[in-house]
Structure formats: C-alpha cells, structure tokens
Amino acid sequence: MARVLVIDDDPMMSRVLIKTVARIDHQADSALTLKKGLARVATGNYDVVILDVGMPDGNGLNALQKIRNIVNPPEVIIITGMGDPEGAELAIKNGAWDYLQKPLSVNNIKLTLKRVLQYRNNLNKNGKGPTLFNREGMVGGSTVMKSCYEHLALAAGGEANVLITGETGTGKELSARAIHKNSQRDARNFVVVDCAALPSSLIESTLFGHCKGAFTGADKAQSGLIAMADGGTLFLDEIGELPLDLQSTFLRVLQEKKFRPVGGNHEVTSDFRLVAATNRDLEQMVEQRRFRSDLLFRLKTVTLELPPLRKRKNDISDLVLHFIKTISTQYAQPVKGFAPDFIEVLAAYDWPGNVRELRHTIESAINHAKHEPILFPKHLPNHIRIKNAWNGVQKKTQIIPAQKPADTISNDPVPETASLPPFREFRESILMDAEKNYLHRLMTATEGRITNACQISNLGRTRLYTLLKKHGIAKNAYKDATRAMPVH
C-alpha cells in the first residue's frame, strides 16, 4: 500500500483527493498549509505528493525543489487553478511527475496516480537504489545540479546519442567526460572534436582520415578522429558550427557507423558512441535551414540541459573552494581562505561566462592577493566590484523622489523617467491594484457569499479569506449589496 500526501489549502479538494486515493486501495493524508506539508514530507514516509501551487503561505512550485531534495524523494504531481506554460516548464524541469490544471477529473487523477505508483513499484522490484556516479570534477550540491547528476547517470548507463545544451561555460565537456567515465566504454578513447575550430580545408581529413597521396601534403595515410573513437566516445563540441554540407555526410556515418577516408576506396567501421554539445538554438537553426532536422532528431535521443550559474548560486561557495584548492595546487602555494563578503559579492554577480568565468575570476583574485592568506572583495576584478557597488546604490535609491513643496517647484521641464520606479515594483503595484479590484467585483457579484465566490474564482476558501484580509475587504459589507443599489 502506497502513501500519498495532499498539500492543498482547499479542504473540499483535499477530501475529494483523499477519497480518490482510497478508491485505488492506497492511503492518503492531507495538509492545508505548505509549512505543515513540508514537515510531513520531511519524514520520508510518502511515495507521492499532490501539491497545489497557490498556497496561503507560499508557492508550491518554489517548494518543489525542497521536496525533491530530500533522501528518497516522493514523486510530485502539481495541481493548479491558474495554469500557465512557464509554470508547467518550471515544474517539469524541477522534477515534477505531472502538471495538472483544475478543475480536476477524478478519472484523470486516478490514471496519473496509477502510473506514478506503477513506476515506483517497478523501481522497488528492480532493487534500484541511489545511482553511484563519478562526477569527474563537477561541483555543486544544489537541487538543480542533483537533477543533472541523475540525468547524466541515466545517460551513462545507455548507448543512445546524447545532446548536451547550455550556455558557454556551463561545463558541457566536463559533463560529456562524466558520461564517458561512467559508461561501459570508459576503458577506451574519449575523443574531442571542436567543430568551431575545424579548418575548412582539412575538416573531412580530420574527421575521416586520409590515404597517402589523397591531396597535396598527404605524405602518408592517417586515421581520423572518428576512427580513434572506435569502441569509445566521440564528443562533438559546438556541433552547431558543423558546416551544412558535412552534416549530410556525418548523418550517414552516425547511422551506419561506417565512413570512407579521403582518397580511399574502402569503407572503415567505427563503433563509437556520440555525445554532442552546443550553446546554439538548433531548433531555430533548423527553421533557418542552417542545420539539418534529420540530424537533430538523431542527436537528441537523450537531451541534457545544463543550468547557468545564475540559477545555481547556492553552489558558488563550493565552486570557489574547489577552484582555490585546484589553482593553489597548480601554483604550488598554500591554500588561501576567503572572507564571507567575498562570497557575497560573487553571488550578487550574474556570471554571463558561467562556471568558466568564475574559475578565471578566482585565478585572478589569487594572483592579485599574492602572498596574502585571505581573499577579500578588493582582490576581485574591477568590473565585478563596480557591478556590486552599483547594485548597492540602486537598492538605497528611493523608488519615487519626494515632491518639492508647491512654493519651490521649478518651471524647468522634468524628464518623465525621474518618477519611474523599477519595473518589478511597478508591476507588483499594478498587480496588487488589479487583484483588489477583482476581489471587489467578485464579492459584489456574489453578495459576499464565500461558497459562490470560491466556485467563480476557483480559489480555495482559505486562500480567498487570506486575500480578502490582505486587501482589507470585509465580506459582510457585500451582503445584499446589489439590492441596495439605486435603480435608474
């Protein structure tokens, strides 16, 4: 018998879901707040969590990472009354089993629960425990990185083609090496091909090799990189830079695992496993006819997206410590310490160059510090310190300048931007006004009847009461309001 936890602030919805779970012969508990729900999840006694997004004390999507981060985490089914594509994408990327929009169909919930419990049961039958995975120098214990390690481990256990995507400096080659080292091919070659650096005149010779006399300067036969990867892994870095005319040739090589060296009459076989990487949008390149769609389909049998550093800032401290140790060993000098504000400044930066940029930054700081044992913000490059100082100035700046007294107001034209708040503050104020206006209209239309208001708004009773209190709206003030309005 499986155990299911329902985290929803609507008591009626919770009761329906508990009964639905009971009908398929499993046990369910409920929690009406996110705090109580997370406390129950932390016990590790649940197989599945049905989690509402709009909770009175927080956002369910934000709690998803915490749930998935516990030891032996449950599967999570997200439910929401206000579904949106961005929310669905965020849920799936953070490990949710499914993303369902209210009103929920009982049959749909039953089917989803049966599938997820069947999946859990299969894992238990197969005796699958935590996957042992050699990270090969990959650092970070954030939720998003743990999810990456899981996907990398799964990819390493198979033979399918893998496409690794991500911004420059996110660690695509490191991830490819980790896949190779954790695979059954780890005893053979890991061959790296930088497609952006291949010379156009020698690209085919570099990949496929050539026979003696195939072209001017070919004094002897030479094997290509694809042949070197026989039995091992071929890593095509920046595959989006592969010339279009060569993509067709490589597609056949990928399908047949055979190719003909330049100037040769016989085909050569190479049993390689392909891992490719790119920071380009290959889907967009296909639409622009700059990349073959059939090759893309072959490449992305398994797709792994590496997160940028700005989305895993909890890992910065671990990365800094790792780089300090690595660089200090390389320079044969004592390992330096670092002040707390050193990490704070690094965490406030957006890192367009990601982990690679962070490594170069730490190397620069160590060089700047020379024989000093502790790294401080002053040792960081100026552009990072300037960005940090600018952020501090912005936080202290008033959103809207105080208006001058009437007798001192100048007739000089004032730029319209002088009274503009930051976009986030402006948007939140507009949303607050719209939210309050909606609640006024809702309570007027329902004459203050909470049950009717919940049905129309698709809000739980607890959530509705919370919003009314937040905006200072008394539900009793709307009773018989429509009858009291004058008729014209």
Secondary structure, 3 states (H helix, E strand, C coil): CCEEEEECCCHHHHHHHHHHHHHCCCEEEEECCHHHHHHHHCCCCCCEEEEECEECCEEHHHHHHHHHCCCCCCEEEEEECCCCHHHHHHHHHCCCCEEEECCCCHHHHHHHHHHHHHHHHHHHHCCCCCCCCCCCCCCCCCHHHHHHHHHHHHHHCCCCCEEEECCCCCCHHHHHHHHHHCCCCCCCCEEEEEHHHCCCCCHHHHHHCECCCCCCCCCCCECCHHHHCCCCEEEEECHHHCCHHHHHHHHHHHHHCEECCECCCCCEECCCEEEEEECCCHHHHHHCCCCCHHHHHHHCCEEEECCCHHHCHHHHHHHHHHHHHHHHHHCCCCCCEECHHHHHHHHCCCCCCHHHHHHHHHHHHHHHHCCCCEECHHHCCHHHHHHHHHHHHHHHCCCCCCCCCHHHCCCCCCCHHHHCCCHHHHHHHHHHHHHHHHHHHHHHHCCCCHHHHHHHHCCCHHHHHHHHHHCCCCHHHHCCHHHHCCCC
